[in-house]
Amino acid sequence: MPSGRSGTASPLRWKSEAPAEKLKTWREVVGPVFRGTWPLDAELQTPRANFKLVQMLRATGDAFPEAVDDVIPLITQEPAVRGTTVFSLRDADPALYKLAPSLTVS
């Protein structure tokens, strides 16, 4: 993954923030930077990029419903042999699903 995007998807930057602060950070910093820098070309998406996107979603806290709208369309299908990164969302904090119940699969 190009170094320019790696920091954008780092959940470690958000780990110490309170959930409400994560929403502010998504709206004012991460969301705009993400939308402005992440490549839209599907050929540039990789399983590693998928993994980073899912990590980022899991770290969004109260920003989850907004982040899902930006992130999910960019996650690409992975080879079945490797498994699917998106399945790691099933282990996410249940509070995320309460924030956006219509966006989750039950």
N, C-alpha and C positions, 0 to 999 in steps of 0.2 A: 504494500500500500504506500503511495506517495506520502512523504513525511508531512506535507501540508495538511492532510486530512486527519492524521493520527491523533492529534490533540483534540480535535473537535469531538471525537467519539469516546474520549476517555472518561469512564464513569468515576475514576478516582478523584477527578477534580470536583465532583459533586458529592462525594461520600459524606463529607462533614457538614453539608448544608442541610438546614431544616427543610421539610417538604414544601412549605410555602415559599421559601427562598428559591427553591429549584424552579418553581413556576416563573418567578421574576427573572431568574437567570436565563431560562429558556426563551422567554419573550424578548428580553433585552440584549442577550449576547449569543447564546448557543444557537437558537433557532435561526436568527438572521444570518449568522456566519455559516451555519450548515446549509441553508437554502442557497446561499450565494457561492458556495465553494464545492459542494459535493457534485461529482459528475453525473449527468442524467443519462449518459450513453450506457446502455446495458452491457455492451462489450467491455466496459471498464470495471464492471462490478465483478467481484470475486467472492469465493467462500470466506476468505479472511475479512473482506469488507462487510459481508453479511453478519459475521460474528461481531464486528465492532458496532454495527448498527443495532443489533439486538442488545449488546451490552449497554449502549447508550439509552435505549428504550427502558431497560430495567432500572436505570439510574435516574430517570426523570422525575420521580415523585409525583407531585401534584400537576406537573406539566404533561403527564402521560397522555391524556386525551388529545392535546394539541400536537405533541410529538408524533403520535401514531399517524396522524394525517400527513405529516411530512416524511416520515421514515418508511412506513410499510410499502409504499409504491416503489421504493428503491431496492427492496430486498428481492434478489433474484433466485430463481429455482437452482437448487444444488443437485449434483449427481446423487442418485439414491444410494450408491455405494458408501458415500461419506456420511450419510445421515443428514439431518437438517438442523441448522442452527436455530431456526425459529422454534423448534421444540424446547429449547432452553428457556423460553418465555413461560413455559408451564411451571417452572420452579421459581418464578418471580414472586415478589411480595404480593399476597392476596389483596392488599389495599389498592394496588394498581388496577385490578379488575373492577373494584367497586367504583373507581373514578370514571371508568368508561365501559360499563357492562354491555352496551350495544356494539362495542368494537371487538368483543372477545367471543371465542367459540366455546360453547358449554358442552 
